[in-house]
């Protein structure tokens, strides 16, 4: 006589499949999230190191030194 409170083999197999599918998707999501945050940190450091482009004439120290040496 079978006990009706215990799940059948078919139901247990389905539960195992669902567990494996869920844990695989969760692991992939966590790995993607970890990689995304690492990339964002790396991009943040790279963009702040780049100089800001300025247009037009700029009076810098080497230009002032040239004017002094040229007596202009």
URBELNOR-V84556 format. One record per residue. N is the residue number from 0. RES is the residue in one small letter. SS is DSSP state (H for helix, E for strand, - for the rest). Layout:
<<N:RES:SS> <N:RES:SS>>
This chain:
<<0:x:-> <1:x:-> <2:x:-> <3:x:-> <4:x:-> <5:x:-> <6:x:-> <7:x:-> <8:x:H> <9:x:H> <10:x:H> <11:x:H> <12:x:H> <13:x:H> <14:x:H> <15:x:H> <16:x:H> <17:x:H> <18:x:H> <19:x:H> <20:x:H> <21:x:H> <22:x:H> <23:x:H> <24:x:H> <25:x:H> <26:x:H> <27:x:H> <28:x:H> <29:x:H> <30:x:H> <31:x:H> <32:x:H> <33:x:H> <34:x:H> <35:x:H> <36:x:H> <37:x:H> <38:x:H> <39:x:H> <40:x:H> <41:x:H> <42:x:H> <43:x:H> <44:x:H> <45:x:H> <46:x:H> <47:x:H> <48:x:H> <49:x:-> <50:x:-> <51:x:-> <52:x:-> <53:x:-> <54:x:-> <55:x:-> <56:x:-> <57:x:-> <58:x:-> <59:x:-> <60:x:H> <61:x:H> <62:x:H> <63:x:H> <64:x:H> <65:x:H> <66:x:H> <67:x:H> <68:x:H> <69:x:H> <70:x:-> <71:x:->>
